[in-house]
Amino acid sequence: MLCSYWLVDNLTAQARTDEAEDLYAALCSRVSPLGLMSEQINASTGEFMGNFPQAFSHIGIIASGVNLARARETEPS
């Protein structure tokens, strides 16, 4: 999960904000009903894998959200 959020950050840094937001939304839709994430998610089934809950995944969701918000604030209209 954390690596996927790094991809969001990379897309954001390349000014590919729409792509970054789409990926971010897809990742956010995979959190558990309690808002928790695992270390990995099976891409085929959506099943949580690895450590659960995983703090690094939660750090990623926060950091990427902040990066996206900052990018949108600085985009020309």
PLY file of the C-alpha trace (Angstrom):
ply
format ascii 1.0
element vertex 77
property float x
property float y
property float z
element edge 76
property int vertex1
property int vertex2
end_header
0.00 0.00 0.00
2.72 2.45 0.90
4.39 1.98 -2.48
1.08 2.74 -4.17
0.86 6.00 -2.26
4.41 6.77 -3.38
3.12 6.35 -6.93
0.41 8.91 -6.15
3.13 11.26 -4.91
5.19 10.66 -8.04
2.26 11.39 -10.34
1.52 14.52 -8.33
5.12 15.70 -8.64
4.86 15.24 -12.42
1.75 17.48 -12.48
-0.36 14.47 -13.47
-2.81 15.42 -10.76
-5.93 13.91 -12.32
-4.24 10.51 -12.57
-2.91 10.87 -9.03
-6.38 11.69 -7.70
-7.94 8.73 -9.50
-5.37 6.34 -8.02
-5.71 7.96 -4.58
-9.48 7.54 -4.68
-9.13 3.90 -5.72
-6.72 3.25 -2.86
-8.91 5.06 -0.34
-11.90 2.95 -1.39
-10.07 -0.16 -0.20
-9.86 0.74 3.48
-11.76 -1.45 5.95
-15.07 -0.31 7.46
-13.05 0.94 10.45
-10.73 2.96 8.18
-7.80 0.59 8.60
-5.44 -0.69 5.92
-3.16 -3.65 5.64
0.39 -3.83 4.39
-0.72 -5.24 1.03
-3.91 -5.88 -0.93
-4.41 -8.71 -3.38
-5.05 -6.91 -6.66
-7.33 -9.68 -7.95
-9.54 -10.22 -4.92
-9.11 -7.06 -2.84
-8.24 -9.27 0.14
-5.98 -7.75 2.79
-2.55 -9.37 3.04
0.41 -8.90 5.36
0.38 -6.94 8.60
-2.97 -5.50 9.64
-3.32 -2.73 10.55
-0.18 -1.27 8.99
0.90 2.16 10.21
3.03 2.87 7.13
-0.05 2.53 4.91
-1.82 5.10 7.06
1.14 7.46 6.85
1.01 7.10 3.06
-2.67 7.98 2.80
-2.15 11.12 4.90
1.02 12.27 3.13
-0.41 11.71 -0.34
-3.62 13.51 0.56
-1.63 16.52 1.76
0.55 16.47 -1.37
-2.50 16.33 -3.63
-4.20 19.19 -1.79
-1.08 21.34 -2.02
-0.74 20.57 -5.73
-4.34 21.60 -6.39
-3.83 24.86 -4.47
-0.85 25.83 -6.63
-2.30 24.83 -10.01
-3.03 27.68 -12.38
-6.74 28.25 -12.91
0 1
1 2
2 3
3 4
4 5
5 6
6 7
7 8
8 9
9 10
10 11
11 12
12 13
13 14
14 15
15 16
16 17
17 18
18 19
19 20
20 21
21 22
22 23
23 24
24 25
25 26
26 27
27 28
28 29
29 30
30 31
31 32
32 33
33 34
34 35
35 36
36 37
37 38
38 39
39 40
40 41
41 42
42 43
43 44
44 45
45 46
46 47
47 48
48 49
49 50
50 51
51 52
52 53
53 54
54 55
55 56
56 57
57 58
58 59
59 60
60 61
61 62
62 63
63 64
64 65
65 66
66 67
67 68
68 69
69 70
70 71
71 72
72 73
73 74
74 75
75 76
